[in-house]
């Protein structure tokens, strides 16, 4: 059963949340991070990507870079830009995008639940990507980027959430991308007891986004356990910062593919090969897939509807995903892209950028683009429940959780 507990949160003082809140560290290239961090010295991106405080040619993984993040976090706390609550609390974090809201519980999840697979994952992690966040968490002794967890909706948690949302929020602002952010504190003993008890009755949680952050937090926790052989299990390093959302409030967007070349084929030759696995017909223009099993493809000659032939579909939770069918039947055998996680000929475009971005890429630096039907939250749960892993870049969640609004210190 899930161990979800309150914590003494470090958070922006009144009036600072809108300036501090920043998109996750990994949505930016290094060049983009420098430009974004320079817009406001209080943006949490300065701490999440501390190499921005050094020259562009400085080693971004040098020890002094992580020490700078630690020092800035301490400095902002001393300047009362951040405050720390003096008791263990839960929090709510609501994001509203295009009129649709999702509200998550901000809390700490258990390292042991991750190891014991109460918390299920659906993606592999790469050690080199984990290494950066391991150092960041370890040197700062704080988890600064929340893990996005999902759970099957629960009536009791929903009722408490709805009641708390009627209260005065800790913060309420709209970010420059038009997303409204609101947060509340849950300090009442009865609510804390009831929420903790409700999650104790939930046998599975799912990582929606933040697999590398989760793995890094757990690695640091295990390291601290080794350094404290007398640990009791109650220490803060045994838990990691999470925001937990009910499944019925989440939206997964398409995660689309762009390919640099047609592997030596002309467009007519390529279309002939595509037709061996997919029913293919021209579109009148840019179009999104209308249902599972359908893909739309953009070539320099125009857009096409692709429908996977029945014999190439599957009931397997992973093999039956549209992204798996595309990879297995087209990207691999026809275009020679065997490993989409490492092949430089393939790129990925989040659905938030729209079909126009796919057209732009085909007209500039790519030969083909594939618009996918979004993976569903049910498919994500099915893959995780089967103990399987999705192909790389199968899900794109919007809106993105902001960093800096809730921080968990792993040493009191």
C-alpha positions, -999 to +999 in steps of 0.1 A: +000+000+000+012+035-008+031+055+018+023+092+011+033+115+038+033+153+046+065+172+049+080+206+060+079+224+027+103+250+015+083+273-007+082+309-021+072+336+004+041+355-003+044+375-036+073+355-050+057+324-065+051+338-100+088+349-103+102+318-089+082+292-108+100+276-137+094+249-162+113+217-156+151+218-161+151+192-189+128+210-213+156+235-222+187+231-243+218+247-227+215+277-249+178+281-241+185+277-204+209+306-204+184+329-222+155+319-199+174+321-167+187+356-176+151+370-177+148+369-139+174+362-113+147+347-091+136+321-117+142+287-102+158+277-134+189+295-121+191+269-093+178+239-114+204+247-141+232+263-121+256+262-151+238+293-162+257+311-135+290+304-153+305+311-187+289+291-215+320+271-221+323+261-183+320+224-176+283+221-166+290+190-145+319+205-125+316+203-086+314+241-083+283+242-105+263+220-080+278+239-051+265+271-067+229+257-068+232+248-031+245+283-022+218+301-042+191+280-025+206+289+009+209+326-001+173+328-013+162+313+020+182+337+040+167+366+020+132+353+028+125+347-008+118+311+003+103+301+037+101+268+054+069+256+071+074+246+107+051+216+106+044+187+083+017+196+058+002+184+025-004+209-003-026+211-034-013+223-068-038+232-095-029+239-131-055+252-155-049+251-193-074+260-220-102+258-194-093+224-181-080+220-146-060+193-128-053+193-091-026+172-075-016+165-039+019+177-031+035+152-007+064+128-003+064+093-017+084+064-003+117+051-016+107+016-005+075+019-025+096+027-056+119-002-050+090-025-042+071-015-073+041+000-055+052+030-076+052+017-112+072+031-141+067+028-178+100+041-192+137+032-189+162+056-175+197+064-187+225+064-161+242+095-177+209+115-174+205+104-138+240+114-128+233+151-131+202+151-109+219+127-084+246+153-079+221+182-077+200+165-051+229+153-031+248+185-030+217+207-023+204+181+002+170+189-014+146+177-040+137+207-061+118+190-090+086+171-082+078+137-096+045+136-115+026+106-101-009+093-111-034+072-093-069+058-100-094+084-087-105+080-051-137+095-037-124+104-003-093+122-017-115+140-042-139+153-015-111+167+006-095+183-025-127+200-035-133+214+000-097+227+003-100+244-031-127+266-018-102+282+006-078+311+001-048+299-019-012+303-010-005+316-046-026+323-076-009+335-108-009+330-146+024+322-162+035+337-195+023+307-214-013+313-202-015+285-176-030+294-143-013+281-111-029+279-077-017+263-045-031+255-011-018+243+022-034+214+041-024+217+077-054+203+095-047+171+115-080+154+104-074+160+067-038+149+069-049+117+087-076+110+062-055+116+031-027+094+045-052+067+052-068+069+018-035+065+000-027+036+023-056+018+007-042+024-028-020-004-040-004+012-071+009+046-081+023+054-115+051+077-127+035+098-154+065+121-159+099+124-142+114+089-144+149+103-142+141+126-113+125+097-094+154+073-101+179+100-090+160+108-058+160+071-049+197+067-057+205+096-033+182+081-007+200+047-009+233+065-007+222+083+025+211+051+040+245+036+034+260+067+051+236+063+080+237+026+088+215+032+119+187+049+099+151+042+111+132+048+079+117+080+091+145+103+079+135+126+051+160+110+026+137+079+026+111+099+007+109+120-024+089+150-036+059+141-056+027+156-069-001+130-073-030+134-097-062+114-102-062+097-136-095+112-147-080+148-146-050+140-168-045+146-204-018+130-225-009+148-258+006+133-289+044+128-291+052+131-327+082+119-348+103+137-375+129+118-396+158+135-414+159+113-446+141+085-463+170+061-461+179+065-497+144+060-510+125+084-533+091+095-521+073+072-545+095+043-534+089+051-498+051+054-502+051+020-519+069+005-489+045+023-465+016+008-483+028-027-475+019-022-439-006+006-438-036+016-458-025+049-473-045+078-487-038+115-493-052+141-469-065+174-481-040+191-458-026+189-423-047+165-402-045+148-369-051+111-365-088+105-355-084+072-335-060+046-322-044+026-350-042+057-373-012+080-380-010+110-403+023+115-422+037+147-437+061+144-467+073+172-490+045+162-514+018+166-488-001+148-460-013+112-459-036+091-437-020+058-425-041+031-410-022+000-397-034-032-415-050-055-391-024-082-393+003-058-380-017-048-349-014-065-315-033-069-283-001-068-263+001-037-240+033-025-256+033-040-290-002-027-296+008+010-290+007+031-321+043+043-314+053+006-313+035-002-346+052+027-363+086+018-350+082-020-357+067-018-391+081+014-407+108+033-389+129+002-383+126-020-414+120+008-440+139+038-426+167+019-408+160+035-374+167+006-351+170+025-318+149+057-316+164+065-283+199+070-298+196+074-335+204+110-346+182+107-377+150+108-356+136+137-336+105+141-313+081+170-313+056+174-284+020+178-295+018+212-278+037+226-308+010+216-332+010+203-368+025+235-381+058+226-364+058+192-382+052+209-416+080+234-408+105+206-400+097+188-433+102+219-453+134+228-435+155+199-422+135+167-423+121+144-450+090+130-431+070+137-400+045+114-383+016+128-362+005+102-336-028+095-318-021+102-281-014+073-258-041+070-232-037+070-195-053+036-195-026+023-219+001+037-196-014+020-166-017-013-186+019-012-196+031-004-161+008-031-145+023-057-169+058-048-157+066-036-192+082-005-207+070+018-234+091+029-263+110+062-259+089+094-261+055+077-260+037+103-238+036+141-235+018+155-206+005+191-205+006+213-186+041+209-172+046+211-134+066+241-123+097+237-103+105+259-073+070+261-059+075+232-035+109+220-023+117+190+000+148+191+022+162+156+027+182+165+058+164+185+086 
